[in-house]
Amino acid sequence: MDLVLSSDRQAGQEYRNGASLDFYESRWYAAYTSPRHEKKIADQLEKSEVECFVPMYVSVRRWKDRRKQLKLPLFPGYVFVKILLQDRLRVLRTPGVLQFVSFSGRPAVIPDREIDTLARGLAKGQCAQPHPYLKAGHRVRVNSGPLSGVEGVLIRRKDRFRLVLSIHLVQRSVAVEVDESEVEPIS
């Protein structure tokens, strides 16, 4: 008999015979890695028959005498693994794996659709590059375009980003549409 607790279901946890379904189904998790070891760790995990994913992008680096295309991890310091939760020690024992991304002491599950969408997009040749994480409500600075240097609060409206600029002296604000590639978070 399966038992599903409503408060746990809301948190994405379902139970069967007292144990989380994470123990019965393979799920995606993010593992922190040593810096610049993502590809090597992925190779080691694949040899151990652990399904893993390291999304890559192409970057052109220039030196004085040459240019070179490099394949770099889209998420530096992370390897995504699809495992049963009970098999996490197999991943943690891999040299270079530091720990899992966790919340409340449990490795955080990444929805399959997020990994699948990313993998499909990259497989179809979708151009991707790392970008600072932006969240509606955070303060950002415009780094290019006519508003370069202006700071404000980022909001999202119907799949578009807007920057709210406030003039404190007159206590008024205005919202201006911006491309997310034109802004960076203020630390």
C-alpha positions in Angstrom: 0.0 0.0 0.0 1.4 3.4 -1.0 1.0 6.3 1.5 1.4 9.8 0.3 1.5 12.6 2.9 -0.1 15.8 1.7 2.5 18.1 3.2 5.3 16.0 1.9 3.7 15.8 -1.6 3.7 19.6 -1.7 7.5 19.5 -1.0 7.9 16.9 -3.8 8.4 14.0 -1.4 6.2 10.9 -1.9 6.5 7.8 0.3 6.1 4.1 -0.3 6.1 1.8 2.7 7.7 4.5 4.9 10.6 5.3 2.5 11.0 8.2 0.1 10.4 7.4 -3.6 13.9 8.9 -4.1 15.1 5.5 -2.9 13.0 3.7 -5.6 13.5 6.0 -8.6 16.6 7.5 -10.2 16.6 11.3 -9.9 18.9 14.1 -11.0 21.1 15.7 -8.4 23.9 18.3 -8.6 27.3 17.4 -7.1 29.8 20.1 -6.2 33.3 19.3 -7.7 36.8 20.5 -7.3 37.4 23.5 -9.5 38.1 22.7 -13.2 37.6 18.9 -12.7 34.1 18.5 -14.1 35.1 16.6 -17.3 37.5 14.3 -15.5 34.9 13.5 -12.8 32.3 12.8 -15.4 34.6 10.4 -17.2 35.2 8.6 -13.8 31.5 8.4 -13.1 30.7 7.0 -16.5 33.3 4.3 -16.0 31.5 3.5 -12.7 28.3 3.3 -14.8 26.7 6.3 -13.2 24.6 8.4 -15.6 26.0 12.0 -15.5 25.7 15.2 -17.5 28.1 18.1 -17.8 26.7 20.7 -20.1 29.4 22.4 -22.2 29.7 25.5 -24.3 32.4 26.7 -26.7 34.5 29.7 -25.8 37.2 31.3 -28.0 40.2 32.3 -25.9 42.9 34.6 -27.3 46.5 34.7 -26.5 49.2 37.0 -28.0 50.2 34.4 -30.6 47.0 32.4 -31.2 43.3 31.8 -30.7 41.8 28.6 -29.5 38.3 27.2 -29.1 37.8 25.6 -25.7 34.9 23.5 -24.5 34.1 24.7 -21.0 31.4 23.6 -18.4 28.3 25.7 -18.5 28.0 25.4 -14.8 31.6 25.4 -13.4 32.0 23.3 -10.3 29.0 21.1 -10.9 28.3 17.6 -12.3 24.7 16.4 -12.6 24.1 12.8 -11.8 21.0 10.6 -12.2 21.1 8.0 -9.4 19.0 6.4 -6.7 19.4 8.3 -3.5 20.8 5.2 -1.8 23.7 5.2 -4.3 25.0 8.6 -3.4 28.1 7.2 -1.7 29.2 5.8 -5.0 29.3 9.4 -6.4 30.8 10.9 -3.2 33.7 8.4 -3.3 34.7 9.6 -6.7 37.9 11.7 -6.3 37.1 15.4 -6.8 33.4 15.2 -5.8 33.0 17.3 -2.7 29.3 17.0 -1.8 25.7 17.2 -3.2 23.8 20.4 -3.4 21.4 19.9 -0.4 18.5 21.5 1.3 17.6 20.6 4.9 20.4 18.0 4.9 19.0 16.1 1.9 20.4 16.2 -1.6 18.1 18.4 -3.7 16.3 16.8 -6.6 16.5 18.6 -10.0 13.4 18.0 -12.1 14.0 15.8 -15.1 12.4 18.3 -17.5 15.1 20.9 -16.6 17.9 18.6 -17.4 16.1 17.2 -20.5 15.4 20.7 -21.8 19.0 21.8 -21.4 20.4 18.6 -23.0 18.0 18.8 -25.9 18.8 22.5 -26.5 22.6 21.9 -26.5 22.2 18.8 -28.7 20.4 20.9 -31.3 23.3 23.4 -31.3 21.6 26.0 -29.2 24.2 28.6 -28.3 24.6 28.9 -24.5 26.9 30.8 -22.3 27.2 31.2 -18.5 25.4 34.2 -17.1 25.1 35.5 -13.6 22.0 34.3 -11.9 19.2 36.9 -12.0 16.1 36.9 -10.0 13.2 39.2 -10.0 13.4 41.6 -7.1 17.2 41.8 -7.0 19.2 44.9 -7.6 21.1 44.9 -10.9 23.4 47.3 -12.9 23.1 47.8 -16.6 26.4 46.9 -18.2 25.8 47.9 -21.9 23.5 50.0 -24.0 22.2 53.5 -23.5 21.5 52.9 -19.8 25.0 51.6 -19.0 25.9 52.1 -15.4 22.3 52.7 -14.2 21.2 50.6 -11.2 17.7 49.4 -10.3 15.5 46.5 -9.3 14.8 43.7 -11.8 11.2 42.7 -12.3 9.7 40.2 -14.7 6.5 40.8 -16.7 5.2 38.5 -19.4 8.5 36.8 -20.3 10.3 40.1 -20.4 12.6 41.7 -17.9 12.1 45.3 -16.8 14.3 47.4 -14.7 12.7 49.7 -12.2 14.7 53.0 -11.9 13.9 55.1 -8.9 14.6 58.8 -8.4 14.6 59.1 -4.6 14.6 62.9 -4.6 11.2 63.1 -6.2 10.1 59.7 -4.9 9.1 58.4 -8.3 10.0 55.3 -10.3 9.9 54.2 -13.9 10.1 50.8 -15.5 12.2 50.2 -18.6 12.4 47.0 -20.6 15.9 45.6 -20.7 17.5 42.5 -22.2 18.8 40.2 -19.4 22.2 40.0 -21.2 22.5 43.8 -20.5 22.4 43.6 -16.7 24.5 42.1 -14.0 23.7 41.5 -10.3 25.1 43.9 -7.8 27.0 42.0 -5.1 
